[in-house]
Amino acid sequence: MPVLDRVWKRWKGTATSIHGRFFVITRFALADAFASRTFLAFYVLCFLPSLIALLAVYLSHNTAILEQASAIQDWLIEIPEWIFHHLFGWQAMPAFLIAVVVAPSLIAADMGHNALAVVLSRPITRREYILGKLTVLLVLLSPLTWVPALALFGLQASLANGSWGVTNLRIAAAYLIGHWIWMLVISLLGLAVSATVRFATLARGAILAIFLVSAVAGGIINQLTRSSLGDLLHLPKAVTSVVMGLFGAPTPSDLPIMFNWATLIVAALLSLWVLNRRLRACEEIA
Amino acid sequence: MMVTSTDRSPAPLGISEQVPVIELQDLCVHLGNRLILNQLRGSLKGNIVGLLGPNGAGKTTLLRTLLGFYSAGSGDARVLGHSLRSEGRDIRALVGYMPEDDAHIAGMTAIRWVRFLGELSGLPSDTALERGHEALGYVGLGEARYRKVGTFSTGMKQLVKLAQALVHGPRLLLLDEPTNGLDPAARARFLELVTEVGARGETRILISSHLLGDVERVCDEVVILKAGILVATCDLRTDPDGKQPFVELELSTFSREFIDNIEAQGCGIVIRAKTRIQVELPTGLEIRDLFRAALSCGIGLRRVNLRRDSLQDVFLRAMEDNNASS
């Protein structure tokens, strides 16, 4: 005869806040991502460009070390300006690769065996579900992009003369806004593809293909029409133009910059539309 | 959850005394241009309510609508007092749902999956882990809780679905065809679990099924749907109309006179075969009156069986009545 009898009992404690509930999705997805050692190693590698840039900026202001390394002194002194011109690309590319690796399995895994039906039977909405998944990518990409960029800006401002930070505030704003635009575009595209393509490898290919095909299609249209109309489809050029515009530099597209903004906004809205269509607790068969 | 055997709840109330768990208020649901649920009206009060109906009757659609997956075209429903139209999130916080199809993330272990859903329901992280272990132990998957759900057999997947539906201690469990794919032993055990959960009266249960035997075994109230219309409700414990008594007679020889005689006394008659008839006795008429009628007509009664309708009879009658009325 059992000492204890198993009897079902309801839980009557206080529930956690409804507002932060989406973060449960984020937390579990992040834990899943970092469960892979290969991914962890790759993620650490992605910090290299930012770490090298931080080191270089520090060295360029450290005269004691520069005097010992006189041969490369001139080059090192020039470094901050050169770094701020190129760092965005160095940071954006690893961020893109991380999004390509992580995003495809984020939603596809939940859709594979109808897990969404029980996930969405919980007191969370579809919007919160998407927000939870989007936050996974934002949490992963932020330490690779705008966080080190602002840290670098802060370091340079503190090491350079007093007015450098104020006079170059636009650089900090451009890094912050530019990286957020980049993160949102690739994250939303990644999630939309994940909600559409079930197999992760295919989905990764699809994300790359979207950028490649949009670039090729844009180029062909430009050639055929002998205009810059194709740039409306050219996602990489739209991102670059918007970012260059934020820095106040010449843009690669001949179109007014608001058209490049429009391209990115349309891409984001399309991704949200796909997510809205695909993310259902159950199929609606009429 | 694990308590000593002395910790028992008082016996559940009778159905008529209970607060309705679900009130349907002319609920209509359209999918595309098709009307799937047509002005459902009624109130479900049982501890364990069976939702019966043939394929395509709208059982699953009703459950999904109660969870807010489909929106109501018109009308409303109140689940545990909350309006479907304005308090969907509150309803989902109180409900545990076990869908008909597979519903899991194949690469997750059972404990992680159940914990994840517990946290989504509002359990603090450590409580979700603790209750996840308890829920899996309760359904009999304690030994397998660190295995990936994708490696489970069909029966084990059904049990994981039950565990995830129970983990947050819902006030209402919605079970959609829960015994599908289970072998007889697993089915019996599953129904035992469901009965046990419902018996305490803390968690009410709505089971959608087309397996009448399962429903009859565990439910105390039944709702029958056909083509999106609520055609019958039946209290399996007390409702005399739902499960009407009748007498099966086998006559020594067919006699029109005998049939006319008892029909004149108010009996409802169904002729099953030449010498076998089914007689519904009106109030006040007893079996001895049938013997008297047989004697006066000069025939013998070879067999007399007093029976009540089985759930299958109730179900078939509801289907026939609906056919006739439509």
Interface residues (C-beta under 8 A of the other chain):
Chain A: L4 D5 R6 V7 W8 K9 R10 W11 K12 G13 A15 T16 I18 R21 V24 I25 F28 D32 A109 D110 G112 H113 N114 A115 A117 V118 V119 L120 S121 R122 P123 I124 T125 R280 A281 C282 E284 I285 A286
Chain B: M1 M2 V3 T4 S5 D7 R8 L31 G32 N33 R34 R64 L67 F69 Y70 R89 D90 R92 A93 V95 Y97 P99 D101 D102 A103 H104 I105 A106 G107 R112 F116 L117 E119 L120 S121 G122 L123 P124 T127 R131 G137 Y138 G150 K161 Q164 A165 L166 H168 G169 P170 R171 E196 V197 R200 E202 T203
